[in-house]
């Protein structure tokens, strides 16, 4: 299923070219997070509801929001594609011995077609990434057991303020500006993605392809990421993981090519969907 939040925070499911309002249709699960935490029981109930219900609204007639209520954590891994790691080498970013994680503060999360406000940065950049939503809480899970804790997948743009990114070793300042976390356009439930490590992903700026790769090229795949993170702390229902970006980011180009007001960034992943966001002039 493709699960969405839309209009005034309604929750829904995409069916054909329409959207079913799940609560209006009788769902006892009233948030996306409650569905994610409800396990197989919730998914089975919602799926049955979708099968017997026809959409009341066309998909084109609703405003899609970030497809999950604000999560407790939004965690992102850095330098997780080999060729992106080579870009980082050229920029003088030291290679780490372990998986390199940072927080995107959850207040950065935006909808799939919302505008990107640069804020005070002069070095605005894009990063297409496969995102994952935690379903059942995960604590000290093995790589083999990790798939059972993934509720679904989404497209993420890890928008980055490159100048602010290096204000602190954790990257968090430059990764968490308001509007710098567009995600969506929906959550594709895990049962519809047989292998999250075999997905083509691309990023375009004003129609020009800047990034193209496949999730098979991840250095640490999603199962390794979940095992590593859950060794230290509990991954809770609704937490988000951004699995890394491939080469082709603006800061790695010669000379660097940062985003400017008016630019349109499109991030897409086969089997998941696409998000598209326009950069606006900084708010004053």
SVG drawing of the C-alpha trace seen along z (x, -y; Angstrom):
<svg xmlns="http://www.w3.org/2000/svg" viewBox="-17 -40 58 54">
<polyline fill="none" stroke="black" stroke-width="0.4" points="0.0,0.0 0.9,-3.6 0.0,-5.5 -0.3,-9.3 -1.1,-12.3 -3.0,-15.0 -4.9,-18.3 -5.6,-19.0 -3.5,-16.0 -6.0,-13.4 -4.5,-9.9 -5.2,-8.0 -4.2,-5.3 -3.6,-5.8 -5.8,-3.6 -5.5,-4.1 -5.6,-7.9 -7.5,-8.6 -7.1,-8.8 -9.1,-7.0 -9.7,-8.9 -9.0,-6.0 -10.7,-7.5 -13.8,-8.5 -13.9,-5.0 -14.1,-3.5 -10.5,-2.8 -9.8,-2.4 -6.2,-3.3 -6.2,-7.1 -2.5,-8.0 0.1,-6.6 2.3,-6.0 -0.5,-3.8 -0.6,-1.7 3.2,-1.4 3.1,-0.2 0.1,2.1 2.0,4.7 0.4,7.3 -3.0,6.8 -3.1,3.1 -1.8,3.7 -4.3,6.5 -7.2,4.3 -6.2,1.3 -5.6,3.4 -9.0,4.9 -10.6,1.5 -8.8,0.2 -9.9,3.1 -13.6,2.6 -13.6,-1.3 -13.5,-3.6 -11.6,-6.9 -13.6,-10.0 -10.9,-12.4 -8.6,-12.5 -4.9,-12.3 -4.3,-15.5 -6.9,-17.4 -5.3,-16.9 -2.2,-18.5 0.2,-15.8 2.0,-16.3 5.0,-14.5 3.6,-11.0 4.1,-10.4 3.4,-12.5 6.6,-14.1 8.8,-11.2 10.9,-10.9 14.1,-10.5 15.3,-11.2 18.7,-9.6 20.9,-9.9 24.1,-8.1 27.0,-9.8 29.4,-8.7 27.6,-5.4 28.2,-5.0 31.7,-4.3 31.8,-7.0 30.3,-9.6 33.0,-8.7 35.6,-9.5 33.9,-12.9 34.2,-13.5 37.9,-12.5 38.5,-15.4 36.8,-17.8 39.0,-16.7 36.3,-14.9 38.1,-12.3 37.1,-8.7 35.5,-7.1 36.2,-3.6 32.5,-3.1 29.2,-4.0 28.9,-7.8 25.5,-9.0 24.0,-12.4 20.6,-13.7 18.3,-15.7 16.2,-17.6 12.6,-16.5 11.5,-20.2 13.2,-20.1 10.7,-17.7 8.6,-19.0 6.1,-17.7 7.0,-16.1 6.2,-19.2 6.9,-22.0 9.3,-24.8 12.8,-24.7 13.9,-27.9 17.7,-28.3 17.7,-30.3 21.1,-31.8 23.2,-29.3 25.1,-30.3 25.9,-26.7 22.6,-24.9 22.9,-21.3 20.7,-18.3 21.0,-14.6 18.6,-11.9 18.2,-9.1 16.1,-6.0 14.2,-6.5 12.9,-3.9 10.3,-4.0 10.6,-1.9 7.5,0.2 7.9,2.4 10.5,1.0 14.0,2.4 16.5,2.9 19.7,5.0 18.4,6.7 20.5,8.7 20.9,7.9 18.9,11.1 16.0,9.8 16.2,6.2 13.7,6.5 10.9,7.3 11.3,3.9 10.8,1.8 7.3,0.6 7.9,-1.0 9.9,-3.3 9.9,-6.8 12.0,-9.2 14.1,-11.7 16.1,-14.8 18.7,-15.3 18.9,-19.0 22.2,-20.3 23.7,-23.7 27.3,-22.9 28.8,-25.9 26.9,-25.2 27.4,-21.5 31.0,-21.8 30.2,-24.1 30.1,-21.0 31.6,-17.5 28.1,-16.0 26.8,-17.8 23.5,-18.4 23.5,-22.2 23.8,-22.1 21.4,-19.2 18.5,-20.6 17.4,-24.0 13.6,-24.4 12.2,-22.9 15.4,-21.0 13.8,-17.6 11.3,-17.0 10.0,-13.4 7.3,-11.4 5.4,-11.4 4.0,-8.5 5.1,-5.5 5.2,-2.3 4.7,0.5 7.6,3.0 5.6,5.9 5.6,4.1 9.4,3.6 10.9,7.1 14.5,5.9 15.3,2.3 18.8,2.9 18.0,3.2 16.4,-0.2 17.5,-2.8 17.6,-6.4 18.1,-9.7 18.2,-13.4 17.5,-16.2 18.0,-20.0 16.0,-21.9 15.7,-18.7 19.5,-18.1 20.4,-14.7 22.9,-15.2 22.8,-11.9 22.1,-8.4 22.9,-5.1 21.3,-2.0 20.8,-1.0 22.9,2.1 25.9,-0.2 25.3,-1.0 28.4,-0.4 26.4,0.5 23.0,1.7 19.8,1.0 19.9,4.2 23.4,3.4 22.3,-0.2 19.4,1.0 21.6,3.5 24.3,0.9 21.9,-1.8 19.8,0.5 22.9,1.8 23.1,-1.7 19.5,-2.8 16.0,-1.7 14.6,-2.6 11.0,-3.4 7.9,-3.2 7.8,-6.0 11.5,-6.8 13.0,-7.6 16.3,-6.5 18.0,-8.1 20.2,-5.4 22.8,-7.6 23.3,-9.5 25.4,-8.6 27.9,-10.7 26.9,-13.8 26.2,-16.3 26.7,-20.0 29.6,-20.5 31.5,-17.7 31.4,-19.3 34.3,-21.3 33.5,-24.1 30.8,-23.4 27.2,-24.1 25.0,-25.0 21.2,-25.5 19.8,-28.9 16.3,-30.5 14.1,-29.3 15.8,-25.9 13.6,-22.8 15.0,-19.6 13.4,-16.3 14.4,-13.1 13.0,-9.8 13.4,-6.1 12.0,-3.4 9.3,-1.5 8.8,-4.2 8.0,-7.5 9.2,-11.0 9.3,-14.3 9.9,-17.7 10.7,-20.9 11.4,-24.5 14.0,-26.6 12.6,-30.0 14.3,-33.2 15.3,-33.2 12.6,-34.4 13.4,-37.7"/>
</svg>
